[in-house]
Amino acid sequence: MAKQRDVLRKIVVLKRQSAEQQVRALQIDVDRIESAIGALSASLQSIDEARAGFEALRLAEENGHARKLIGDIRAGEARLAVKSAELAAAREALKRVFHSEERLDQISPKG
C-alpha cells in the first residue's frame, strides 16, 4: 500500500509541475501580447499627436498606416482573448491538481 501511495504522490507531483509550467508559459504569452498591443496603441496615439507635420500625417493616412495599426491592435486583442481563456483553463487545471494533492494528503498522511 505504501508503494502505491508513493506512486500516486509522484504522479500528482508531476502533474502539478506540468500544470505550473503551462500556467507560466501562458502567462508569458499573455504578457507579451499585452505589451505588443500597448506598443501598437502608443504608435497609433503618436500619429494623433501630429508632431511630424501635415505632410507626414498625409503620407501615413495615404499609405494606410493608421488602418494597419488598428487592424494589428484588433488582431492582438483577439489573440489575447484566446490566450486569456487558455490561461484561465490552465489555472483551473492547476487548482484541480492542488486539490488532488490535498485529498491525497487527507487520505494517506505522510509518514
SENUVEX-892463 format. One line per 2 residues: their letters; for each residue z, x, y of N, C-alpha, C. Coordinates in Angstrom, 2 decimals. Each point is the difference from the previous one (the first is absolute). Last residue first. Layout:
SENUVEX-892463
A = Z:X:Y:Z:X:Y:Z:X:Y; ...
This chain:
SENUVEX-892463
GK = 6.06:4.31:9.97:1.16:0.67:-0.57:-0.04:0.14:-1.46; -1.95:-3.73:3.83:-0.20:1.42:-0.28:1.25:0.55:-0.67
PS = -1.23:-5.24:-0.60:0.54:0.95:0.98:-0.22:1.45:-0.45; -2.55:-4.59:-1.13:0.45:1.18:-0.72:0.49:1.05:0.99
IQ = -1.08:-4.35:1.57:-0.05:-0.26:-1.45:0.58:1.18:-0.78; -0.46:0.30:4.71:0.96:-1.04:-0.33:0.10:-0.23:-1.50
DL = -3.22:3.04:1.71:1.35:0.55:0.18:1.08:-1.04:-0.35; -4.46:-1.39:-0.05:0.20:0.95:-1.09:1.40:0.62:0.09
RE = -1.38:-2.77:3.51:0.23:-0.79:-1.23:0.28:0.91:-1.18; -1.22:2.03:4.06:1.31:-0.63:0.10:0.36:-0.77:-1.25
ES = -4.31:1.82:0.30:1.00:1.07:-0.13:1.41:-0.58:0.05; -3.53:-2.93:0.82:0.02:0.39:-1.41:1.03:1.10:-0.24
HF = -0.82:-1.28:4.41:0.73:-1.05:-0.69:0.11:0.33:-1.49; -2.62:2.78:2.60:1.41:0.20:0.34:0.86:-1.04:-0.71
VR = -4.60:-0.53:-0.42:0.44:1.18:-0.76:1.47:0.28:0.28; -2.05:-3.39:2.47:0.17:-0.42:-1.40:0.48:1.16:-0.86
KL = -1.07:0.89:4.49:1.23:-0.81:-0.08:0.26:-0.44:-1.45; -4.04:2.18:0.89:1.12:0.94:0.06:1.33:-0.74:-0.08
AE = -3.88:-2.56:0.29:0.05:0.65:-1.31:1.16:0.99:-0.05; -0.88:-2.02:4.11:0.56:-0.98:-0.93:0.11:0.59:-1.40
RA = -2.13:2.58:3.25:1.44:-0.08:0.28:0.68:-1.00:-0.93; -4.66:0.32:-0.21:0.61:1.21:-0.56:1.51:0.01:0.25
AA = -2.53:-3.46:1.94:0.03:-0.16:-1.46:0.67:1.20:-0.66; -0.72:0.23:4.63:1.00:-1.03:-0.30:0.14:-0.21:-1.50
LE = -3.41:2.85:1.47:1.31:0.61:0.21:1.12:-1.00:-0.30; -4.43:-1.53:-0.09:0.24:0.89:-1.14:1.38:0.65:0.10
AS = -1.39:-2.57:3.63:0.25:-0.87:-1.15:0.29:0.82:-1.25; -1.29:2.32:3.82:1.33:-0.57:0.20:0.38:-0.93:-1.14
KV = -4.36:1.81:0.11:0.99:1.02:-0.37:1.42:-0.52:0.17; -3.51:-2.83:1.40:-0.08:0.22:-1.45:1.08:0.98:-0.45
AL = -0.45:-0.74:4.61:0.51:-1.21:-0.66:0.00:0.17:-1.52; -1.94:3.41:2.59:1.45:-0.01:0.15:0.62:-1.21:-0.69
RA = -4.68:0.34:0.29:0.53:0.97:-0.98:1.53:0.01:0.03; -2.07:-2.61:3.24:-0.24:-0.60:-1.33:0.54:0.93:-1.09
EG = 0.08:1.59:4.40:1.00:-1.06:-0.17:-0.15:-0.69:-1.35; -3.22:3.18:1.22:1.29:0.65:-0.26:1.10:-1.02:-0.22
AR = -4.19:-1.55:1.33:-0.09:0.50:-1.38:1.31:0.68:-0.40; -0.38:-1.40:4.45:0.09:-1.16:-0.90:-0.07:0.42:-1.47
ID = -0.63:3.33:3.25:1.38:-0.48:0.06:0.17:-1.18:-0.96; -4.33:1.67:0.57:0.82:0.95:-0.76:1.47:-0.43:-0.03
GI = -2.98:-2.49:2.66:-0.30:-0.19:-1.41:0.83:0.92:-0.89; 0.32:0.57:4.63:0.61:-1.28:-0.38:-0.25:-0.28:-1.48
LK = -2.11:3.77:1.79:1.45:0.20:-0.05:0.72:-1.27:-0.44; -4.62:-0.27:0.73:0.29:0.80:-1.19:1.50:0.22:-0.14
RA = -1.53:-2.13:3.87:-0.16:-0.88:-1.16:0.32:0.74:-1.29; -0.04:2.51:3.97:1.15:-0.91:-0.02:-0.07:-0.94:-1.21
HG = -3.67:2.93:0.72:1.21:0.73:-0.33:1.21:-0.93:-0.12; -5.04:-0.65:0.92:0.87:-0.78:-0.89:1.29:0.69:-0.39
NE = -3.77:1.23:3.15:-0.07:0.55:-1.36:0.97:-0.68:-0.97; -0.14:-1.27:4.59:-1.40:-0.06:-0.44:-0.13:0.48:-1.46
EA = 4.17:0.38:2.21:-0.32:-1.40:-0.32:-1.40:-0.12:-0.57; 1.33:4.23:1.48:0.85:-0.39:-1.13:-0.31:-1.43:-0.43
LR = -2.11:1.64:3.86:-0.55:0.60:-1.21:0.80:-0.38:-1.24; 1.60:-1.43:4.20:-1.27:-0.66:-0.30:-0.61:0.55:-1.29
LA = 3.85:2.08:1.67:0.32:-1.32:-0.54:-1.27:-0.76:-0.39; -0.47:4.12:2.18:0.53:0.21:-1.35:0.33:-1.34:-0.66
EF = -1.40:-0.13:4.48:-1.11:0.45:-0.86:0.48:0.20:-1.44; 3.20:-1.11:3.48:-0.88:-1.09:-0.38:-1.07:0.42:-1.00
GA = 4.63:2.73:0.07:-0.98:-0.43:0.98:-0.97:-1.02:-0.57; 4.08:2.21:-1.92:-1.23:0.77:-0.12:-1.06:-0.41:1.02
RA = 4.34:-2.11:-0.68:0.18:1.32:0.60:-1.33:0.75:0.08; 1.53:-4.75:-1.59:-1.11:0.38:0.87:0.20:1.32:0.73
ED = 2.54:-2.98:-3.34:0.63:0.62:1.15:-1.02:0.57:0.99; -1.11:-2.02:-4.30:0.36:-0.98:1.02:0.56:0.64:1.27
IS = -0.96:2.64:-3.82:-1.26:-0.49:0.56:0.30:-0.97:1.15; 3.58:1.60:-2.56:-0.46:1.00:0.97:-1.34:-0.38:0.61
QL = 1.88:-2.62:-3.47:0.68:-0.22:1.27:-0.46:1.01:1.05; -1.58:0.46:-4.38:-0.56:-1.20:0.61:0.63:-0.26:1.37
SA = 1.75:3.48:-2.56:-1.35:0.35:0.42:-0.67:-1.19:0.70; 4.18:-0.68:-1.95:0.14:0.86:1.18:-1.37:0.39:0.54
SL = 0.11:-2.36:-4.01:0.42:-0.87:1.10:0.14:0.79:1.30; -0.89:2.38:-3.95:-1.17:-0.78:0.40:0.33:-0.91:1.19
AG = 3.53:2.41:-1.92:-0.93:0.92:0.67:-1.24:-0.74:0.48; 3.12:-2.42:-2.55:0.57:0.35:1.30:-0.92:0.92:0.79
IA = -1.13:-1.04:-4.44:-0.19:-1.18:0.86:0.53:0.28:1.40; 0.78:3.29:-3.21:-1.43:-0.06:0.33:-0.30:-1.19:0.91
SE = 4.37:0.41:-1.70:-0.28:1.07:0.96:-1.46:-0.02:0.45; 1.33:-2.94:-3.41:0.58:-0.41:1.28:-0.26:1.04:1.09
IR = -1.29:1.09:-4.38:-0.87:-1.05:0.54:0.52:-0.48:1.36; 2.64:3.11:-2.33:-1.26:0.63:0.41:-0.93:-1.03:0.64
DV = 4.04:-1.51:-1.93:0.27:0.76:1.22:-1.28:0.62:0.55; -0.27:-2.20:-4.14:0.25:-0.97:1.07:0.22:0.73:1.32
DI = -0.39:2.67:-3.86:-1.27:-0.62:0.35:0.15:-0.98:1.17; 3.90:1.91:-1.75:-0.77:1.03:0.70:-1.35:-0.58:0.43
QL = 2.67:-2.68:-2.68:0.58:0.08:1.34:-0.74:1.05:0.83; -1.16:-0.44:-4.54:-0.49:-1.13:0.78:0.55:0.02:1.43
AR = 1.58:3.27:-2.99:-1.44:0.20:0.24:-0.58:-1.13:0.85; 4.51:-0.38:-1.41:-0.16:1.07:0.99:-1.48:0.23:0.34
VQ = 1.08:-3.09:-3.42:0.45:-0.51:1.31:-0.23:1.06:1.07; -0.85:1.31:-4.41:-0.99:-0.98:0.45:0.35:-0.54:1.38
QE = 3.07:2.86:-2.11:-1.19:0.74:0.42:-1.07:-0.94:0.53; 3.85:-1.92:-1.88:0.33:0.67:1.25:-1.20:0.77:0.55
AS = -0.40:-1.98:-4.25:0.02:-1.03:1.05:0.32:0.61:1.36; 0.18:2.82:-3.77:-1.38:-0.42:0.24:-0.06:-1.03:1.14
QR = 4.23:1.38:-1.47:-0.68:1.10:0.68:-1.44:-0.39:0.35; 2.47:-3.05:-2.56:0.51:0.07:1.37:-0.71:1.10:0.78
KL = -0.95:-0.41:-4.57:-0.58:-1.12:0.75:0.46:0.03:1.45; 1.90:3.13:-2.89:-1.41:0.32:0.23:-0.69:-1.11:0.79
VV = 4.43:-0.74:-1.35:-0.04:1.07:1.01:-1.44:0.36:0.33; 0.71:-3.06:-3.47:0.31:-0.61:1.29:-0.04:1.05:1.11
IK = -0.52:1.51:-4.39:-1.15:-0.83:0.37:0.21:-0.61:1.38; 3.55:2.40:-1.91:-1.08:0.90:0.40:-1.23:-0.79:0.45
RL = 3.63:-2.42:-1.79:0.39:0.58:1.29:-1.11:0.92:0.53; -0.47:-1.79:-4.33:-0.17:-1.04:1.03:0.31:0.55:1.39
VD = 0.84:2.84:-3.61:-1.45:-0.20:0.15:-0.27:-1.04:1.07; 4.47:0.71:-1.19:-0.53:1.15:0.73:-1.50:-0.13:0.23
RQ = 2.09:-3.24:-2.67:0.46:-0.14:1.38:-0.55:1.15:0.86; -0.71:0.19:-4.63:-0.83:-1.05:0.59:0.34:-0.20:1.48
KA = 2.69:2.92:-2.48:-1.33:0.59:0.16:-0.94:-1.01:0.67; 4.31:-1.41:-1.19:0.05:0.89:1.16:-1.36:0.62:0.27
M = 0.56:-2.66:-3.85:0.00:-0.81:1.20:0.00:0.86:1.27
